[in-house]
Amino acid sequence: MGEKKRAATEYAIKRVGDRYYPVIMDRKAGGHYEINNPMTGGALSYNNPEAAEAYIKRARESEEGQR
């Protein structure tokens, strides 16, 4: 039967201490990439999981719109 095709880009949230980092998963490489904050140049992070989840939702919607 048909194999389920995974999305080219997958998102997740990494927690470090009291910060939440939206990350891009790279299953082929076996790791993840932190997303850069364009305002500071550092890694994008939030102090609550709801905000990080909202970012991931917007990123997925944006990706869907580009297809």
Phi, psi and omega in degrees: 000175182288139178273137179291127181273129178276151178296148179295326180239128176238143181246152176210175177239128177254130179257130175228110183062236180257016180248150180238123184248116171292134181229158175258125181273136175238093184294326179296320181275346179075032181204199180217162179236132174285150181267131181284142174273116183295339181282323185248341183085349178271191179285139177289128179212159180229160179262004175215148184292332180295320179294319178295319178295321178297320177299314181298320179299314179296320180296317178296317179297320178297317179296319178297322180291336181277347182280000000 
